Amino acid sequence: MSIFNNRRLTNRTFKLDIDRMRRGWYSDKYFVNIANTLQVLAENNYRFSGHSPILEKLGIAPEGLATGDIEVEMQFFTRRRPYALIAGVDKALSMLRHCTGYFREDGTFVETWSHLRVEAVQDGVFTYYNGDPRQVQPVIRVRGRYRDFALLETPILGALTRGSRIATNVYNTLKAARGKPVLFFPARFDAHEVQAADGYAYDIAVRRFNMDFQQKLGSFVSTDAQGDWWGGFGGGTVAHAAIACFLGDTVEAMLAFAAVRPPDVPRIALVDFTNDCVGVSVAVLKAMFERYRVAVDAGLSTEAQKYKLFGVRLDTSSNMRDVSVPPLGDRRLDNGVNPRLCWLVRQALDSAWESWDLPPEWRERAAQYCREVKIVVSGGFNPDKISWFEELDVPVDIYGVGSSLMSNDDAMGTNTDFTADVVRVKVNGSWVDMAKEGRARGENPTLEPVDLSGL
């Protein structure tokens, strides 16, 4: 699975579409063309008869090289600066294990994966890049007959690119949040088929962050599919649609939710439906506490836990100014979930109990109940916005982040596209450098031999 348990995931997890992958269904067509070309040349016993300026400089004669069966060394790498957190390697290796080979004329597939020599890193390592394309750190290195695995370049690059992009983006977001939990909310922004891979990449990032910064953050995903590859489950509470079902009454929606859901589901109220985060937060807090207090006084501890308000979530749209925020004429300071709104909500939560009619023995307990309510924010958060909040010491406890975790933009420094290069070929039994101009064979100390047989 990763550096965290030193085990690799297998196709029992990935459930690859093996037959169509073998036929090039997921491959750029030029890889299909070259694989078929080389196979026909091999069947016709073609021998290289061209001119190789590279071999001439080295004083090497090809001596009737069988081009159709040429063996190559290919490296897969990214050039994200200054680093990329790698995920997707195990899925790529599973492709090599189950889809390397060729079809005979009768339609039977001949597996040749056992002839490959593969080195790969573990998911969860970093690669580093300084801007020089001749100094890359491969995450997978494959040696073998090119026509047997040429079709796999496209899906392998896709698995590595997406997994590593999301893992790196999540890691950078966690760093910006300075150890506060980051909820993984991008499921609604992409096809459902990618949820398992995306959730796995998120979990890799959380584990790596915990390892690097001696933290104990949990992985919090919003769908069960996102936890499929690592044993997690989706979590969540109340959506805007649920509040609409209660005709915009957030208090009644939360009381109904609390009454019927298991106590271990955190009660987080979404408080921006009527654009009054302060007013709604205080109203929900009071209603939940009243039922909590009644249950405690009756000795019903399980029932009381149903009405323990875990947090309030602020999700004000970026084109809106919450009614509790006095205008300053600056959209960044006025609209959406902004620092001033968070401070106002925190102050209102902490002092709400002071206006409640409470017996003396409940006053301190009520104050503690209010102080323990967490503030969760979502809507337009990315590392830059989170860093801004953290620098200002805004009283946010948890960040919900969505689309920015999928960003793949050069201007934002999030481009994680992977590339594959043939860097050496075997001529007369020896490996010869054959990288295209401007590229070179890279080294990576975290590469290790891979036994494909168990995948």
C-alpha positions as CSV (number, residue, x, y, z in Angstrom):
1,M,0.0,0.0,0.0
2,S,2.6,2.6,1.0
3,I,5.7,3.4,3.1
4,F,3.4,3.3,6.1
5,N,2.8,-0.5,6.1
6,N,5.3,-1.6,3.4
7,R,2.7,-3.6,1.5
8,R,1.4,-3.1,-2.0
9,L,-2.2,-3.1,-3.0
10,T,-3.2,-5.7,-5.6
11,N,-5.8,-5.9,-8.3
12,R,-8.3,-7.3,-5.7
13,T,-8.5,-3.6,-4.7
14,F,-8.3,-2.0,-8.2
15,K,-10.5,-4.4,-10.2
16,L,-9.0,-3.2,-13.5
17,D,-10.8,-3.6,-16.8
18,I,-8.1,-6.0,-17.8
19,D,-9.4,-7.2,-21.2
20,R,-10.1,-3.8,-22.6
21,M,-6.8,-2.4,-21.2
22,R,-4.9,-5.2,-22.9
23,R,-6.6,-4.2,-26.2
24,G,-5.7,-0.5,-25.9
25,W,-9.1,0.8,-25.0
26,Y,-7.6,3.3,-22.5
27,S,-4.4,4.0,-24.6
28,D,-3.6,7.0,-26.8
29,K,-3.9,5.6,-30.3
30,Y,-0.2,6.2,-31.2
31,F,0.8,3.6,-28.6
32,V,-1.6,1.1,-30.1
33,N,-0.1,1.9,-33.5
34,I,3.5,1.4,-32.4
35,A,2.7,-1.8,-30.5
36,N,1.0,-3.3,-33.5
37,T,3.8,-2.1,-35.8
38,L,6.5,-3.7,-33.7
39,Q,4.5,-6.9,-33.4
40,V,4.2,-7.2,-37.2
41,L,7.9,-6.4,-37.7
42,A,8.7,-9.2,-35.2
43,E,6.5,-11.7,-37.0
44,N,8.2,-10.7,-40.3
45,N,11.7,-11.1,-38.8
46,Y,12.5,-7.4,-39.6
47,R,16.1,-6.3,-38.9
48,F,17.2,-2.7,-38.3
49,S,18.8,-1.3,-41.5
50,G,18.7,2.4,-40.8
51,H,21.3,4.9,-39.5
52,S,21.8,5.6,-35.8
53,P,23.9,8.7,-35.1
54,I,23.7,8.0,-31.4
55,L,25.2,4.5,-31.8
56,E,27.8,5.8,-34.3
57,K,29.2,8.3,-31.7
58,L,29.5,5.4,-29.3
59,G,31.2,3.2,-32.0
60,I,28.4,0.6,-31.7
61,A,27.0,-1.3,-34.7
62,P,23.4,-2.7,-34.3
63,E,24.4,-6.0,-36.0
64,G,20.9,-6.8,-37.3
65,L,19.0,-5.7,-34.3
66,A,15.4,-7.2,-34.3
67,T,13.6,-3.9,-33.9
68,G,10.2,-5.6,-33.3
69,D,11.5,-7.2,-30.2
70,I,13.6,-4.3,-29.0
71,E,14.1,-4.1,-25.2
72,V,13.9,-0.7,-23.6
73,E,14.3,0.9,-20.3
74,M,11.5,3.4,-19.6
75,Q,11.2,5.8,-16.7
76,F,8.0,7.4,-15.3
77,F,8.4,10.8,-13.6
78,T,6.8,14.1,-12.7
79,R,8.3,17.6,-12.8
80,R,6.3,19.2,-10.1
81,R,8.4,21.7,-8.2
82,P,9.8,21.7,-5.6
83,Y,8.3,18.3,-4.7
84,A,5.5,15.8,-5.3
85,L,4.0,13.4,-2.9
86,I,3.6,10.2,-4.8
87,A,0.4,8.1,-5.0
88,G,-0.9,5.7,-7.7
89,V,2.2,3.5,-8.0
90,D,0.5,0.3,-6.9
91,K,-2.3,0.7,-9.4
92,A,0.3,1.3,-12.1
93,L,2.2,-1.8,-11.1
94,S,-1.1,-3.8,-11.2
95,M,-1.5,-2.7,-14.8
96,L,2.0,-4.0,-15.7
97,R,1.2,-7.3,-13.9
98,H,-2.1,-8.0,-15.6
99,C,-1.9,-6.3,-19.0
100,T,1.7,-6.9,-20.2
101,G,1.8,-9.1,-23.2
102,Y,0.3,-9.5,-26.7
103,F,-2.5,-11.2,-28.6
104,R,-2.0,-14.1,-30.9
105,E,-3.8,-14.3,-34.2
106,D,-6.4,-16.7,-32.7
107,G,-7.2,-14.0,-30.1
108,T,-5.5,-15.6,-27.0
109,F,-3.5,-13.3,-24.9
110,V,0.1,-14.2,-24.0
111,E,1.2,-12.8,-20.7
112,T,4.8,-11.7,-20.6
113,W,4.9,-9.7,-17.3
114,S,7.4,-12.2,-15.9
115,H,10.0,-11.0,-18.4
116,L,9.9,-7.4,-17.1
117,R,12.3,-6.0,-14.7
118,V,10.6,-3.4,-12.6
119,E,11.7,-0.9,-9.9
120,A,9.3,1.4,-8.2
121,V,8.9,3.6,-5.2
122,Q,6.3,3.1,-2.5
123,D,3.2,5.4,-2.4
124,G,3.9,8.1,0.2
125,V,7.4,9.1,-0.8
126,F,8.5,12.4,-2.2
127,T,10.2,13.2,-5.5
128,Y,12.1,16.5,-5.9
129,Y,12.6,18.6,-9.0
130,N,14.8,21.7,-9.5
131,G,13.6,22.6,-13.0
132,D,16.2,20.7,-15.0
133,P,14.5,18.0,-17.1
134,R,17.7,16.1,-17.2
135,Q,17.5,15.7,-13.4
136,V,14.3,13.9,-12.7
137,Q,13.5,11.3,-10.1
138,P,11.7,8.3,-11.6
139,V,8.9,6.7,-9.6
140,I,8.8,3.6,-11.8
141,R,11.5,2.1,-14.0
142,V,10.6,-0.7,-16.4
143,R,13.0,-2.8,-18.5
144,G,11.5,-5.2,-21.1
145,R,10.3,-5.7,-24.6
146,Y,8.6,-2.5,-25.5
147,R,5.8,-3.8,-27.6
148,D,4.6,-5.9,-24.6
149,F,3.8,-2.8,-22.4
150,A,3.6,0.1,-24.8
151,L,-0.2,0.2,-24.5
152,L,0.1,0.8,-20.8
153,E,1.9,4.2,-20.9
154,T,-1.4,6.2,-21.0
155,P,-3.3,4.6,-18.1
156,I,-0.1,4.3,-16.0
157,L,0.6,8.0,-16.4
158,G,-3.0,8.8,-15.6
159,A,-3.0,6.8,-12.4
160,L,0.3,8.5,-11.2
161,T,-0.7,12.0,-12.3
162,R,-4.1,12.1,-10.6
163,G,-3.0,10.2,-7.4
164,S,0.2,12.3,-6.9
165,R,-1.5,15.6,-7.7
166,I,-4.2,15.1,-5.1
167,A,-1.8,13.7,-2.5
168,T,0.5,16.7,-3.0
169,N,-2.3,19.2,-3.0
170,V,-3.8,17.7,0.2
171,Y,-0.3,17.7,1.9
172,N,0.2,21.4,1.1
173,T,-3.3,22.2,2.4
174,L,-2.6,20.3,5.6
175,K,0.7,22.3,6.0
176,A,-1.3,25.5,5.5
177,A,-3.8,24.4,8.1
178,R,-1.0,23.9,10.7
179,G,-2.2,20.6,12.0
180,K,-6.0,21.3,12.0
181,P,-8.2,18.7,10.3
182,V,-9.0,19.1,6.6
183,L,-12.2,17.4,5.5
184,F,-12.0,15.9,2.0
185,F,-14.9,17.4,0.0
186,P,-14.1,17.1,-3.8
187,A,-16.4,14.1,-4.6
188,R,-19.1,16.4,-6.0
189,F,-16.7,18.0,-8.5
190,D,-15.8,14.9,-10.5
191,A,-17.0,11.6,-11.9
192,H,-17.9,9.0,-9.2
193,E,-15.6,6.4,-10.7
194,V,-12.5,8.3,-9.4
195,Q,-13.7,8.6,-5.8
196,A,-11.8,5.5,-4.4
197,A,-8.5,6.6,-6.0
198,D,-8.9,10.2,-4.8
199,G,-9.8,9.2,-1.3
200,Y,-6.7,6.9,-1.2
201,A,-4.5,9.7,-2.3
202,Y,-6.0,11.9,0.4
203,D,-5.3,9.3,3.1
204,I,-1.7,8.9,1.8
205,A,-1.2,12.7,2.3
206,V,-2.7,12.7,5.8
207,R,-0.4,9.8,6.8
208,R,2.6,11.5,5.4
209,F,1.8,14.7,7.1
210,N,1.3,12.9,10.5
211,M,4.7,11.2,10.0
212,D,6.5,14.4,9.1
213,F,5.0,16.6,11.8
214,Q,4.4,14.1,14.6
215,Q,0.6,14.7,14.3
216,K,-2.3,12.3,14.8
217,L,-4.8,13.7,12.3
218,G,-7.6,11.4,11.1
219,S,-8.7,11.0,7.5
220,F,-12.1,12.5,7.0
221,V,-13.9,11.7,3.7
222,S,-17.4,12.4,2.6
223,T,-18.3,9.2,0.8
224,D,-17.8,5.5,1.6
225,A,-16.2,5.0,-1.9
226,Q,-13.4,7.4,-0.9
227,G,-12.4,5.1,1.9
228,D,-12.7,1.9,-0.1
229,W,-9.0,1.3,-0.7
230,W,-7.9,2.0,2.9
231,G,-10.8,0.9,5.0
232,G,-12.4,4.3,5.7
233,F,-16.0,5.4,5.7
234,G,-17.7,8.6,4.7
235,G,-19.0,11.1,7.2
236,G,-21.2,14.1,7.2
237,T,-24.2,15.7,8.8
238,V,-26.7,18.2,7.4
239,A,-26.8,19.6,3.9
240,H,-28.5,22.7,2.7
241,A,-31.1,20.5,1.0
242,A,-32.0,19.0,4.4
243,I,-32.7,22.5,5.8
244,A,-34.9,23.2,2.8
245,C,-36.9,20.1,3.7
246,F,-37.5,21.8,7.0
247,L,-38.6,25.0,5.3
248,G,-35.5,26.8,6.2
249,D,-35.7,26.1,9.9
250,T,-32.2,25.0,10.8
251,V,-33.0,24.5,14.4
252,E,-35.8,22.0,13.7
253,A,-33.6,20.3,11.1
254,M,-30.8,19.8,13.6
255,L,-33.1,18.6,16.4
256,A,-34.7,16.1,14.1
257,F,-31.3,14.9,12.9
258,A,-30.0,14.6,16.4
259,A,-33.0,12.7,17.5
260,V,-32.7,9.9,14.9
261,R,-29.0,9.6,14.1
262,P,-26.6,7.4,16.1
263,P,-24.8,9.3,18.9
264,D,-21.4,8.7,17.3
265,V,-22.3,10.8,14.3
266,P,-21.0,14.3,15.0
267,R,-23.7,17.0,15.2
268,I,-22.5,19.8,13.0
269,A,-25.0,22.4,12.1
270,L,-24.8,24.1,8.7
271,V,-25.7,27.7,9.7
272,D,-25.7,29.9,6.6
273,F,-29.0,28.9,5.0
274,T,-30.7,32.2,5.9
275,N,-27.4,34.2,5.7
276,D,-27.3,34.7,9.4
277,C,-24.5,32.5,10.8
278,V,-24.4,34.2,14.2
279,G,-28.1,34.2,14.8
280,V,-28.6,30.6,13.6
281,S,-25.6,29.3,15.5
282,V,-26.9,30.7,18.7
283,A,-30.4,29.4,18.1
284,V,-29.2,25.9,17.3
285,L,-26.9,26.0,20.3
286,K,-29.6,26.9,22.7
287,A,-32.1,24.3,21.4
288,M,-29.6,21.5,21.4
289,F,-28.4,22.4,24.9
290,E,-31.9,22.5,26.3
291,R,-32.5,18.9,25.3
292,Y,-29.0,18.0,26.4
293,R,-29.7,19.4,29.9
294,V,-33.1,17.6,30.2
295,A,-31.5,14.3,29.3
296,V,-28.6,14.7,31.7
297,D,-30.9,15.7,34.5
298,A,-33.0,12.6,33.8
299,G,-29.9,10.4,33.9
300,L,-30.2,9.5,30.2
301,S,-26.5,9.7,29.2
302,T,-26.9,8.1,25.7
303,E,-29.8,10.4,24.9
304,A,-27.8,13.4,26.2
305,Q,-25.0,12.6,23.7
306,K,-27.4,12.9,20.8
307,Y,-27.8,16.6,21.7
308,K,-24.1,17.4,22.1
309,L,-23.5,20.0,19.4
310,F,-20.1,19.2,17.9
311,G,-19.8,22.2,15.7
312,V,-21.3,24.7,13.4
313,R,-20.3,25.0,9.7
314,L,-20.0,28.3,7.9
315,D,-20.4,28.0,4.1
316,T,-21.5,31.5,3.1
317,S,-21.3,32.1,-0.7
318,S,-18.5,34.3,-1.9
319,N,-21.1,36.8,-3.5
320,M,-22.9,37.2,-0.1
321,R,-22.2,39.3,3.0
322,D,-23.5,37.7,6.1
323,V,-26.0,40.0,7.9
324,S,-23.8,39.9,11.0
325,V,-20.8,41.3,9.2
326,P,-20.7,45.2,9.0
327,P,-19.6,46.2,5.5
328,L,-16.1,47.6,5.0
329,G,-16.3,47.8,1.2
330,D,-13.7,45.1,0.6
331,R,-15.1,41.9,-0.9
332,R,-12.4,39.8,0.7
333,L,-13.2,41.1,4.2
334,D,-17.0,41.4,3.7
335,N,-18.2,38.4,1.6
336,G,-18.2,34.7,2.0
337,V,-16.6,33.0,4.9
338,N,-14.2,35.6,6.1
339,P,-12.1,36.1,9.3
340,R,-14.5,38.7,10.8
341,L,-17.5,36.3,10.5
342,C,-15.6,33.5,12.2
343,W,-14.6,35.8,15.1
344,L,-18.2,37.0,15.5
345,V,-19.5,33.4,15.5
346,R,-16.9,32.3,18.1
347,Q,-17.7,35.2,20.4
348,A,-21.5,34.5,20.1
349,L,-21.0,30.8,20.8
350,D,-18.8,31.4,23.8
351,S,-21.1,34.0,25.5
352,A,-24.5,32.5,24.5
353,W,-25.0,30.8,27.9
354,E,-24.9,34.1,29.7
355,S,-28.4,35.0,28.5
356,W,-30.0,31.6,29.3
357,D,-32.2,31.0,32.4
358,L,-30.1,28.5,34.2
359,P,-29.9,27.1,37.8
360,P,-26.5,27.9,39.4
361,E,-25.3,24.3,39.1
362,W,-25.6,24.4,35.4
363,R,-24.0,27.7,34.6
364,E,-20.4,26.5,34.4
365,R,-21.5,23.3,32.5
366,A,-23.3,25.5,30.0
367,A,-20.3,27.7,29.5
368,Q,-18.2,24.6,28.8
369,Y,-20.8,23.2,26.5
370,C,-20.6,26.4,24.4
371,R,-16.9,26.7,24.4
372,E,-16.5,23.1,23.1
373,V,-18.5,23.8,20.0
374,K,-16.1,23.8,17.0
375,I,-16.2,26.1,14.0
376,V,-15.9,24.4,10.6
377,V,-15.5,26.4,7.5
378,S,-16.0,25.5,3.8
379,G,-16.5,27.2,0.5
380,G,-13.6,28.4,-1.6
381,F,-10.8,27.4,0.7
382,N,-7.3,26.6,-0.7
383,P,-3.8,26.7,0.8
384,D,-3.6,30.5,0.3
385,K,-6.8,31.3,2.0
386,I,-6.1,28.9,4.8
387,S,-2.7,30.4,5.3
388,W,-4.3,33.8,5.5
389,F,-6.7,32.6,8.2
390,E,-3.9,30.9,10.2
391,E,-1.7,33.9,10.1
392,L,-4.5,36.0,11.5
393,D,-5.2,33.3,14.1
394,V,-8.8,33.0,13.1
395,P,-10.8,30.8,15.4
396,V,-11.4,28.0,12.9
397,D,-11.1,24.4,14.1
398,I,-11.7,22.4,10.9
399,Y,-11.4,23.2,7.2
400,G,-13.6,21.7,4.5
401,V,-11.8,21.7,1.2
402,G,-13.1,20.6,-2.2
403,S,-12.1,21.6,-5.8
404,S,-8.7,23.2,-5.0
405,L,-7.5,19.7,-4.0
406,M,-7.8,18.7,-7.7
407,S,-6.0,21.7,-9.1
408,N,-3.5,21.0,-11.9
409,D,-2.4,24.4,-12.9
410,D,1.0,25.7,-13.8
411,A,0.2,29.2,-12.6
412,M,-0.9,27.8,-9.2
413,G,2.2,25.6,-9.0
414,T,0.0,22.5,-8.8
415,N,0.8,20.9,-12.2
416,T,1.8,17.3,-11.5
417,D,1.6,15.8,-15.0
418,F,3.7,12.6,-15.4
419,T,5.8,11.7,-18.4
420,A,7.4,8.5,-19.5
421,D,10.6,8.4,-21.5
422,V,12.6,5.5,-23.0
423,V,16.1,6.3,-21.8
424,R,18.0,3.2,-22.7
425,V,17.7,0.4,-25.2
426,K,19.4,-3.0,-25.3
427,V,21.9,-3.4,-28.3
428,N,24.1,-6.4,-28.7
429,G,23.2,-7.5,-25.2
430,S,24.2,-4.2,-23.5
431,W,22.2,-1.2,-22.4
432,V,22.8,1.9,-24.3
433,D,21.7,5.5,-23.5
434,M,18.9,6.5,-25.9
435,A,17.0,9.4,-24.2
436,K,15.7,12.1,-26.4
437,E,17.6,15.4,-26.5
438,G,17.2,17.4,-23.4
439,R,16.3,14.3,-21.2
440,A,18.4,11.9,-19.3
441,R,18.2,8.7,-17.3
442,G,17.2,9.8,-13.7
443,E,18.2,8.3,-10.4
444,N,16.0,7.9,-7.3
445,P,17.3,6.4,-4.1
446,T,13.8,5.2,-3.1
447,L,13.4,2.9,-6.1
448,E,13.3,-0.7,-5.1
449,P,12.8,-4.0,-7.1
450,V,9.2,-5.1,-7.5
451,D,8.0,-8.7,-7.6
452,L,5.0,-8.5,-9.8
453,S,3.9,-12.1,-9.1
454,G,1.9,-11.2,-6.0
455,L,0.0,-8.3,-7.6
